[in-house]
Amino acid sequence: MTNLDKRIDKLAQKYKNKRVIIYGTGKLLDIIRKNNNLSKFNIIGISDIKFKDGEEFMGYKTIAPESISVHNPDVVLISVVEVKKVTNFLENIIIPEFGKFKYDSFISTGYKIL
């Protein structure tokens, strides 16, 4: 079991039965989806800067970043390698203008995808 697998299992336990939005749709999410069972999470949608509300991507409802708080998630799980870049975007643009929500990351900032 890799460190990423362990991290995902810990997050699944931590957020069991919680409403989850995944933020980010790149290479890391592909790796996570191919190697892990995301049904452990109650995923209510997936968000990315390129999304509008109400479409579908990878079998999930899309949520525009500015609409995240409207969907009242218990947590937004960041699925990008550049965690700091996304947290800055959320903290400095999305949350102040569109409402607060809790977020966490599938990886720590020191993790690298090769």
FENGIMO-V951468 format. One record per residue. N is the residue number from 1. PHI is phi in radians with two decimals (999 if undefined). BURIAL is b if it has 24 or more other ideal C-beta (glycine too) atoms within 12 Angstrom, else e. Layout:
# FENGIMO-V951468
N:PHI:BURIAL
N:PHI:BURIAL
This chain:
# FENGIMO-V951468
1:999:e
2:-1.43:e
3:-1.06:e
4:-1.13:b
5:-1.04:e
6:-1.09:e
7:-1.09:b
8:-1.12:b
9:-1.08:e
10:-1.11:e
11:-1.14:b
12:-1.08:b
13:-1.21:e
14:-1.07:e
15:-1.93:b
16:-1.02:e
17:1.12:e
18:-1.77:b
19:-1.40:b
20:-2.05:b
21:-2.00:b
22:-1.68:b
23:-1.92:b
24:1.97:b
25:-2.31:b
26:-1.64:b
27:-1.02:e
28:-1.08:b
29:-1.10:b
30:-1.05:e
31:-1.10:b
32:-1.08:b
33:-1.12:b
34:-1.27:e
35:-1.98:e
36:-2.46:b
37:-1.61:e
38:-1.33:b
39:-1.21:e
40:-1.16:e
41:-1.83:b
42:-1.60:e
43:-1.45:b
44:-1.67:b
45:3.02:b
46:-2.27:b
47:-2.16:b
48:-2.84:b
49:-1.04:e
50:-1.50:e
51:-1.66:b
52:-1.84:e
53:-1.25:e
54:1.44:e
55:-1.62:e
56:-2.31:e
57:-2.56:b
58:0.96:e
59:1.47:e
60:-2.02:b
61:-1.19:e
62:-1.56:b
63:-2.32:b
64:-1.15:b
65:-0.92:b
66:-1.26:e
67:-1.82:b
68:-0.96:b
69:-1.12:b
70:-1.09:e
71:-1.45:b
72:0.90:e
73:-1.28:b
74:-1.31:b
75:-2.78:b
76:-1.89:b
77:-1.70:b
78:-1.43:b
79:-2.07:b
80:-2.26:b
81:-1.25:b
82:-1.46:e
83:-0.98:b
84:-1.08:e
85:-1.07:e
86:-1.22:b
87:-1.11:e
88:-1.09:e
89:-1.06:b
90:-1.14:b
91:-1.22:e
92:-1.72:e
93:-2.09:e
94:-1.28:b
95:-1.09:e
96:-1.09:e
97:-1.61:e
98:-2.08:e
99:2.04:e
100:-1.45:e
101:-2.81:b
102:-1.48:b
103:-2.43:b
104:-2.59:b
105:-2.28:b
106:-1.15:b
107:-2.23:b
108:-1.50:e
109:-1.17:e
110:-1.54:e
111:-1.39:b
112:-2.19:e
113:-1.78:e
114:-1.80:e
